[in-house]
Amino acid sequence: MLKKSSSKRRSWFGDFLAVLLLLLVVGGGGWFWWQEKHPQKAPPKSPLLAHVVERPAPVPKPKPPTPVVEVKPVAPVISVVLPTNVAVVPLPAPVETPPPLPPPVEPVPEPVAVVVTNPPLVSLPEKPAGEFPRRVANVLEAQIAMIRQGISPGPIDGAVGSQTRSAFTAFQASEGLLDTGRLDTNTRAALQLESAMLTTYLVTTNDLGRLQPLGKTWLEKSQQTALEYETILELVAEKFHAHPALIQKLNPGVDWSHVLSGTALKVPDAAYPDPADKASFVVIHLSGKFLEAFDAETNLLLHCPCSIAAKVEKRPVGELHVAVVAPHPNYTFDPAVFPESPEAQAIGRKLIIPPGPNNPVGVAWVGLDKPGYGIHGTPVPEQVGRTESHGCFRLANWDAEYFLKLAWVGLPVHVVP
């Protein structure tokens, strides 16, 4: 009974809600229909406002034209954070560049004749270092190449000194080149290296057997069997026309105080050519301190540095002649020739000094027809080219030895200032 009564109540309540919802929908729809069919009219004006005349809407005044302002672009400001240890240096103010001046009007020069005295040589391609003949590559090769043509630069050292410049001048004159005294382009092109500049020399037992200490006084030297080389370095340097410092540089691993027989040494391959004939005349230049020998066609046979007398009055100028030719001479020490030497004055007599490369006149003596004067070698080739002799003309031993092959009794020798 209770369940049935509850079911009836729920059914009645649901019907009521449905009827109420239907009435709301019908009423809302009628209201919208009425508003659409009967719109509201505007309310009548108040009698108090009947005398007020409506004014037209004000016309706005025209605005003045906005002036046109030219705006130049401004570089943006960039904020840069620099490290604290960097100094900020302000840029300098820009400098206004003045307008370029019109080019000056140059007068047209009159045509002149140009004489070319030294035309450039034909440019030849470089050859590899192992191919010959080829042009020289540096001063050392140039010195060796000139010696092979009878032109001595003094002891070979690979440096450009006064004697090497003099040798370049001699070579340029012999080849008809412009005199520059330098290894310039034309000189380098004309100066050819026919074979490798270095060779290997093996020290022999004969080389070592020649060595002996040199006496310090004239009396000690007179008592020796020969005035030979003191060291193997001195012997090798003179044999190959080189400065001892260059021989040491070419052989950095050699202990020169203990050189044994069979030791292989790198040395310059420098030797004078075999002379085809004797010289026709000789010129000694006092100002340039060099000697030159020529053949009958004035071809240069020998150019080499030369020492001259320290005192001007001891320098003979003019034509002299060869009076005697002597290889490996001894030397007669005369105290009268050395008045400045206390030792010579203490000896008080003449001494005979034995021959050898360390003899005062070296390995060759070419006496002149002026008493007491001659052309000879010297025990110190590195000092050749100075004004230190008592009147004779000193050459390096290798130059004196070669000059001996060109000289003959009666050979004219012209000494020029």
Secondary structure by P-SEA (a helix, b strand, c coil): caaaaaaaaaaaaaaaaaaaaaaaaaaaaaaaaaaaaccccccccccccccbbbbccccccccccccbbbbccccccccccccccbbbbbcccbbbbcccccccccccccbbbbbbccccccccccccccccccccccaaaaaaaaaaaccccccccccccaaaaaaaaaaaaaacccccccccaaaaaacccccccbbbbbbcaaaaaabbbbbccaaaaaaccccccccaaaaaaaaacccaaaaaaaccccccccccccbbbbbbccccccccccccbbbbbccccbbbbbcccccccbbbbbbcccccccccccbbbbcccccbbbbbbbcccccccaaaaaacbbbbbbbcccccccccccccccccbbbbccccccccccccccccccccaaaaaaaaaaccccbbbbbcc
